Amino acid sequence: MTQGTNTPEAAAKQELSRRQTALRLAAVIIFTLAVSLLAIRFRHQIQGMKELGYPGIFLVSLLTSATVVLPAPGLAFTFAMGHVLNPLLVGLAAGLGETFGEMTGYIAGRAGRSAFGQDPRYERLESITRRHGAWAVLVLSILPIGVFDVVGIAAGAMRMPVLRFAGATWLGKTIKTVAFALAGAHSLTWIMELLP
């Protein structure tokens, strides 16, 4: 008997996928609210970080993207700095820093992907990257999720041209970081206006 798309297993997988998507969306909303509240609580310290300027934003973004960690620390910093500096310039500096940081994954992929072995996440992202090339890199770099390191490794392993990878990564990361900086600028201002 062949399995069709209407099997109980397929329905269960679809339901699990919907739940995972809803949980990811909820996590992003909770993260944004938590960062907003923390930024309000520590608004005077954030004003002091203004002295770091755009080079500081670039450096923090580079360092947090160069390690295989969740992107939260760098994005939280970008979100907060969008409130005290020009959010467009904050996003541009952060996007450039994240792009340089992501080159570590690309270089690791060029050296060999043996560290991931038969990891299903790697296999799936490599398949997507191989099928859609720079478009996959662009779309996946916009998402604020911690799997982009795997995309960089896959792009390096499949020998995607470095300029194509860097260009698609920069565009996607910049779209994401400008959005976070603008959200920080506007949501923190709005929330602080509500406070006495």
C-alpha positions in Angstrom: 0.0 0.0 0.0 1.5 3.3 -1.0 1.3 6.2 1.4 -0.6 9.3 0.1 -0.7 12.7 1.5 -4.0 11.9 3.3 -2.5 9.3 5.6 -2.7 9.8 9.4 1.1 10.1 9.5 1.0 13.0 7.0 -1.8 14.7 8.9 0.2 14.4 12.1 3.3 15.9 10.4 1.2 18.8 9.1 -0.3 19.5 12.5 3.2 19.3 14.1 4.5 21.8 11.5 1.6 24.2 12.2 2.3 24.0 15.9 6.0 24.6 15.4 5.3 27.6 13.2 2.9 29.0 15.9 5.4 28.4 18.6 8.1 30.2 16.6 5.8 33.2 16.0 4.9 33.3 19.7 8.6 33.1 20.6 9.4 36.1 18.4 6.5 38.1 19.9 7.6 37.2 23.5 11.2 38.0 22.6 10.2 41.4 21.3 8.1 42.3 24.3 10.8 41.1 26.7 13.5 43.1 25.0 11.2 46.1 25.0 10.5 45.8 28.7 14.2 45.3 29.5 15.1 48.3 27.3 12.7 50.4 29.2 14.0 49.2 32.5 17.6 49.9 31.5 17.0 52.9 29.3 19.6 55.1 31.0 22.3 52.4 30.5 21.2 52.1 26.8 21.6 55.9 26.4 25.2 55.4 27.7 25.8 52.7 25.1 25.1 55.4 22.5 28.8 56.3 22.8 29.7 53.0 21.1 28.1 54.4 17.9 27.8 52.5 14.6 31.3 50.9 14.8 30.2 49.3 18.2 27.0 48.0 16.6 29.0 46.6 13.7 31.4 44.9 16.1 28.7 43.4 18.4 26.8 42.1 15.4 30.0 40.6 13.9 30.9 38.8 17.2 27.4 37.5 17.8 27.1 36.2 14.3 30.5 34.6 14.1 29.6 32.1 16.8 27.1 29.3 16.5 24.6 30.7 18.9 21.1 32.0 18.8 21.0 35.5 17.2 19.2 37.0 20.2 22.1 38.9 21.8 23.0 40.8 18.6 19.4 41.4 17.6 18.5 42.6 21.1 21.3 45.1 20.9 20.3 46.3 17.4 16.7 46.6 18.7 17.8 48.8 21.7 20.3 50.9 19.7 17.5 51.7 17.1 16.0 53.7 19.9 19.0 55.9 20.6 20.6 56.2 17.2 19.3 56.5 13.6 17.6 53.2 13.1 18.4 53.0 9.4 22.1 53.4 10.0 21.9 51.0 13.0 20.4 48.4 10.7 23.0 49.0 8.0 25.9 48.7 10.5 24.4 45.6 12.1 23.6 44.0 8.7 27.2 44.5 7.6 28.5 43.1 10.9 26.3 40.0 10.7 27.4 39.4 7.1 31.0 39.4 8.1 30.3 37.2 11.1 28.4 34.6 8.9 31.5 34.2 6.8 32.8 31.8 9.5 30.1 29.3 8.6 30.8 29.7 4.9 34.6 29.2 5.4 33.9 26.1 7.6 31.7 24.7 4.8 34.5 25.3 2.3 36.8 23.3 4.6 34.4 20.4 4.8 31.0 19.7 6.2 32.0 16.6 8.2 31.1 18.2 11.5 27.4 17.9 10.7 27.5 14.3 9.3 23.9 13.1 8.7 22.2 15.9 10.7 18.6 16.1 9.2 18.6 19.9 9.6 21.8 20.2 7.7 20.6 17.8 4.9 17.3 19.8 4.6 18.9 23.2 4.5 21.6 22.0 2.1 18.9 20.7 -0.2 17.1 24.0 -0.1 20.3 26.0 -0.7 21.4 23.7 -3.5 17.9 23.9 -5.2 17.4 27.7 -4.8 21.0 29.0 -4.5 21.3 32.7 -3.5 17.6 33.1 -3.2 17.5 30.6 -0.4 20.4 32.4 1.3 18.6 35.7 1.0 15.3 34.4 2.4 16.9 32.4 5.2 19.1 35.3 6.2 16.1 37.5 6.9 14.6 35.0 9.4 15.6 35.7 13.0 16.3 32.0 13.7 19.5 30.3 14.7 20.0 28.0 11.7 21.7 30.4 9.4 25.1 29.1 10.4 24.1 25.8 8.8 23.1 27.6 5.6 26.5 29.2 5.5 28.2 25.8 5.9 26.0 24.3 3.2 26.7 27.2 0.8 30.5 26.8 1.5 30.4 23.1 1.1 28.6 23.3 -2.3 31.1 26.0 -3.4 28.7 28.8 -3.9 30.7 31.8 -5.1 31.7 33.9 -2.1 30.5 37.1 -3.5 27.1 35.6 -4.3 26.8 34.2 -0.8 28.0 37.5 0.8 25.7 39.7 -1.3 22.6 37.6 -0.6 23.5 37.4 3.1 24.1 41.1 3.4 20.8 42.0 1.7 18.8 39.6 3.9 20.6 40.5 7.1 20.2 44.2 6.4 16.5 43.9 5.8 16.2 42.0 9.1 18.4 44.3 11.2 16.8 47.5 9.8 13.4 46.0 10.7 14.6 45.3 14.3 16.1 48.7 14.6 12.9 50.4 13.4 10.9 48.3 15.7 13.1 49.3 18.6 12.9 52.9 17.7 9.1 53.0 17.4 8.0 50.5 20.0 10.2 51.8 22.8 9.1 55.4 22.0 5.4 54.3 22.1 5.8 52.3 25.3 7.7 55.0 27.1 4.9 57.5 26.1 2.5 55.3 28.0 4.6 55.3 31.1 4.2 58.1 33.7 
